[in-house]
Amino acid sequence: MKERRDGLCRIVLDCPDRRGVVSRVSTRLAELGATILDAHQHSDADSGHFFMRYEVAPDARFEDLEQWSVPYLQDGLSELTSELSLAMRVTSASRRPKVALLATKAPHCLVDVLQRWRSAELHCDIVCVIANHPEMGEYAGWYGVPFHHVDFTSQSKSRAFTEIESLLDKHHVELTVLARFMQIVPQALIDKHRGRMINIHHSFLPSFVGARPYDQAYKRGVKLIGATCHYVTADLDEGPIVEQEVIRVSHMDDPLDLRRKGRMCEREALARGLRLHLEDRVFIHGNKTVVFSE
């Protein structure tokens, strides 16, 4: 993993596409004493929209390092936001967003994310695991993460999700990860966490939405199966896609083989999608995404 340079900040912006955006922003960053370490740009021809992501750090000649901060960059770039109609966000690369993991019975995605987090592959703080089956608490306990069991059988789903919402608020959660959480999230909770709730679906969407996708794939006789990490929206399994992974299968594979192979895809797609979100590499644009990979 790359070392984090002191003072590293990320600047992500989007705006109507026009000439001179890169030049104006880059020039202003130079005036603020910033060195651009990494840069990505994309112009969407269909919508006429422009997207940009910079990683910047103070120049070696920057004299007052105590002045260098996210507010300093925000203030210094503020004049451009109205001039160029920019939607802009500045974050510190050292900041660790608070993440909650939601799970049901299948532990493979949950444990994989927890292990990647413990090994410092994912730069965040996992503040809780929430599940509708109490046995999932064992896995949270392995990593010393607070566990909450929310019972979906002895109370209505609406009351159960009210409990989940309360837990997310209590832990000040900034990103919710549905790590094979097999419950349909209500519209109000989705709206409250719009763009901050991601799911792993055990299918290469848009094929085989809904339940039992591996059985659907087996009956269809496909030669590739996969998994999709996407943002959660009110339309089931149709949110903007962040990342996907596939693996080849054959007529020799039965549904159990497809599930076993599919779990590998699920783990990889979710881990990559989560990392991309945490590093401010994903722009939601309508029902699609612009993703700047490493």
C-alpha positions in Angstrom: 0.0 0.0 0.0 1.2 3.5 -0.9 2.4 5.7 2.0 0.2 8.6 2.9 2.0 11.9 2.4 1.6 14.4 5.2 -1.2 16.9 4.5 -2.6 14.9 1.6 -6.1 16.2 0.6 -8.6 15.1 -2.0 -10.5 17.6 -4.1 -13.5 16.2 -6.1 -15.7 18.4 -8.2 -18.2 18.3 -11.0 -19.8 21.0 -13.1 -21.2 21.6 -16.6 -18.4 20.9 -19.0 -16.7 24.0 -20.3 -13.2 25.1 -21.4 -10.7 26.2 -18.8 -11.9 24.3 -15.7 -8.7 22.3 -15.3 -6.6 25.4 -16.0 -8.4 27.6 -13.5 -8.5 25.0 -10.7 -4.8 24.0 -11.2 -3.7 27.6 -11.3 -5.5 28.4 -8.2 -4.1 25.4 -6.4 -0.6 26.5 -7.4 -1.3 29.9 -5.9 -2.4 28.3 -2.7 0.9 26.4 -2.5 -0.4 23.0 -3.4 1.4 20.3 -5.4 -0.9 18.1 -7.5 0.2 14.4 -6.9 -2.6 12.7 -8.8 -5.2 13.9 -11.2 -8.2 12.4 -13.1 -10.7 14.1 -15.4 -13.6 12.9 -17.4 -16.0 14.7 -19.7 -19.4 13.0 -20.2 -20.3 13.7 -23.8 -24.0 12.6 -23.4 -24.8 14.9 -20.5 -22.2 17.6 -21.1 -20.9 17.2 -17.5 -17.3 17.3 -16.3 -15.8 15.4 -13.4 -12.4 15.9 -11.7 -10.5 14.4 -8.8 -7.2 15.7 -7.5 -4.9 14.6 -4.7 -2.8 17.5 -3.4 -0.2 18.2 -0.7 1.6 21.3 0.4 4.5 22.2 -1.8 8.0 21.7 -0.4 8.3 25.5 -0.2 5.0 26.0 1.6 6.1 28.0 4.7 3.3 27.7 7.2 2.3 24.0 7.5 -0.1 24.8 10.3 -2.1 26.9 7.9 -2.5 23.9 5.5 -5.9 22.4 6.1 -9.2 21.4 4.5 -10.8 24.8 5.4 -7.8 26.6 3.9 -8.3 24.8 0.6 -12.0 25.3 0.7 -11.7 29.0 1.3 -9.1 29.4 -1.3 -11.2 27.6 -4.0 -14.5 29.1 -3.0 -14.4 31.9 -5.5 -14.3 29.3 -8.3 -17.4 27.5 -7.1 -19.8 30.2 -8.2 -17.8 31.3 -11.2 -17.7 27.9 -12.7 -20.9 26.4 -11.1 -18.8 23.8 -9.3 -20.1 21.2 -6.9 -16.9 20.6 -4.9 -15.8 18.6 -1.9 -12.4 18.8 -0.1 -11.4 16.0 2.3 -8.3 15.0 4.2 -6.9 11.6 3.2 -6.1 11.0 6.9 -9.8 11.2 7.9 -11.4 7.9 8.7 -15.2 7.7 7.9 -17.4 5.9 10.3 -18.8 2.7 8.7 -21.5 0.3 9.7 -21.8 -3.3 8.4 -25.2 -4.9 8.0 -25.5 -8.7 7.6 -27.9 -11.6 7.7 -26.7 -15.2 7.7 -23.9 -15.5 5.1 -20.7 -14.3 6.8 -18.2 -14.3 3.9 -18.5 -10.7 2.9 -18.8 -9.5 6.5 -15.6 -11.3 7.6 -13.7 -10.3 4.5 -14.4 -6.6 5.0 -13.5 -6.8 8.7 -10.2 -8.6 7.9 -9.3 -6.0 5.2 -10.1 -3.3 7.7 -8.0 -4.9 10.5 -5.1 -5.2 8.1 -5.4 -1.5 7.2 -6.4 -2.1 3.6 -9.6 0.0 4.2 -9.1 3.4 5.6 -12.1 3.8 7.8 -13.5 3.1 11.3 -16.0 0.2 11.4 -18.1 1.3 14.4 -20.6 -1.5 14.5 -22.0 -4.6 13.0 -25.8 -4.9 12.8 -27.5 -8.2 11.9 -30.9 -9.8 12.1 -29.4 -13.1 13.3 -27.6 -13.2 16.6 -24.9 -15.7 15.6 -23.3 -13.0 13.5 -22.1 -11.4 16.7 -19.3 -14.1 16.8 -17.6 -12.6 13.8 -17.9 -9.0 15.1 -16.4 -10.3 18.4 -13.3 -11.6 16.6 -12.5 -8.1 15.6 -13.7 -6.3 18.7 -16.4 -4.4 16.9 -19.7 -3.5 18.7 -22.5 -5.9 17.7 -26.2 -5.2 17.6 -28.9 -7.9 17.0 -32.1 -6.5 15.5 -34.9 -9.0 15.6 -37.0 -9.1 12.5 -39.3 -12.0 13.6 -40.8 -10.7 16.9 -41.6 -7.2 15.6 -42.7 -5.6 12.4 -40.1 -4.8 9.7 -40.9 -1.1 10.1 -40.1 -1.2 13.8 -36.9 -3.2 13.1 -35.7 -0.7 10.6 -36.5 2.1 13.1 -34.2 0.4 15.5 -31.5 0.1 12.8 -31.9 3.8 12.0 -31.5 4.7 15.6 -28.3 2.6 15.8 -26.8 4.3 12.7 -27.6 7.7 14.3 -26.1 6.6 17.6 -22.8 5.6 16.0 -22.8 8.7 13.7 -22.5 6.4 10.7 -21.3 8.0 7.4 -21.4 4.9 5.2 -23.6 1.8 5.6 -22.5 -1.4 3.9 -25.0 -4.1 3.2 -22.7 -7.1 3.4 -25.3 -9.7 2.3 -28.0 -8.1 4.3 -31.0 -9.8 2.9 -33.7 -7.3 3.8 -35.3 -4.6 1.6 -34.4 -1.2 3.0 -37.4 1.2 3.3 -37.5 4.3 1.2 -37.2 6.8 4.1 -34.0 5.2 5.3 -32.5 5.1 1.8 -33.4 8.8 1.3 -31.7 9.7 4.6 -28.5 7.9 3.6 -28.6 8.6 -0.2 -25.3 8.0 -1.8 -24.0 6.7 1.5 -25.4 3.1 1.5 -23.8 0.4 -0.7 -24.9 -3.2 -1.3 -23.3 -6.3 -2.7 -25.7 -8.3 -5.0 -24.8 -11.8 -5.8 -25.3 -11.4 -9.5 -23.7 -9.6 -12.4 -26.4 -7.0 -12.7 -28.6 -6.2 -14.5 -29.1 -10.0 -15.0 -30.8 -12.1 -12.3 -32.1 -9.4 -9.9 -33.9 -10.4 -6.7 -33.6 -13.6 -4.8 -31.7 -16.8 -5.7 -29.7 -15.4 -8.6 -27.4 -18.4 -8.7 -30.3 -20.8 -9.3 -31.5 -18.4 -12.0 -28.1 -18.5 -13.6 -27.9 -22.3 -13.4 -31.2 -22.7 -15.1 -30.2 -20.2 -17.9 -26.9 -22.1 -18.5 -24.7 -19.0 -18.3 -20.9 -19.3 -18.7 -20.1 -16.3 -16.6 -21.4 -15.4 -13.1 -20.6 -12.4 -11.1 -21.4 -9.9 -8.3 -22.2 -6.3 -8.3 -21.4 -3.6 -5.7 -23.9 -0.7 -6.1 -25.5 2.1 -4.2 -28.9 1.4 -2.6 -31.9 3.0 -4.2 -35.7 2.4 -3.8 -35.6 0.3 -7.0 -34.4 -3.1 -5.9 -30.9 -4.0 -7.2 -31.0 -1.1 -9.7 -28.9 1.5 -8.0 -25.8 3.1 -9.6 -23.1 0.4 -10.0 -19.7 1.0 -8.4 -17.8 -2.2 -9.1 -18.4 -5.7 -10.6 -16.5 -9.0 -10.7 -17.0 -12.1 -12.8 -15.8 -15.7 -12.9 -16.2 -18.4 -15.6 -18.4 -21.4 -15.0 -19.3 -24.4 -17.1 -21.9 -27.1 -17.6 -20.1 -29.2 -14.9 -21.0 -26.7 -12.2 -24.2 -27.2 -10.2 -25.9 -24.5 -8.1 -23.6 -25.2 -5.1 -20.5 -24.7 -7.3 -22.0 -21.5 -8.6 -22.5 -20.2 -5.0 -19.0 -21.2 -4.0 -17.4 -19.5 -7.0 -19.8 -16.5 -6.7 -18.7 -15.9 -3.1 -15.2 -15.1 -4.4 -16.7 -12.5 -6.8 -18.9 -11.0 -4.0 -15.9 -10.5 -1.7 -13.8 -8.9 -4.3 -16.5 -6.6 -5.8 -17.5 -5.4 -2.3 -14.0 -4.7 -1.1 -13.0 -2.8 -4.2 -16.3 -0.8 -4.3 -15.9 0.1 -0.6 -12.3 1.2 -1.1 -13.3 3.3 -4.1 -16.0 5.1 -2.1 -13.8 5.7 0.9 -11.1 7.2 -1.4 -13.6 9.7 -3.0 -13.2 8.0 -6.4 -16.9 7.6 -7.2 -19.3 10.2 -8.7 -23.0 9.3 -8.9 -24.4 10.7 -12.1 -28.0 9.9 -12.6 -28.3 6.1 -12.4 -24.7 5.6 -13.5 -21.3 6.3 -11.9 -18.0 7.9 -12.9 -15.3 5.9 -11.1 -11.6 7.0 -11.1 -9.6 3.9 -10.4 -6.1 3.9 -9.0 
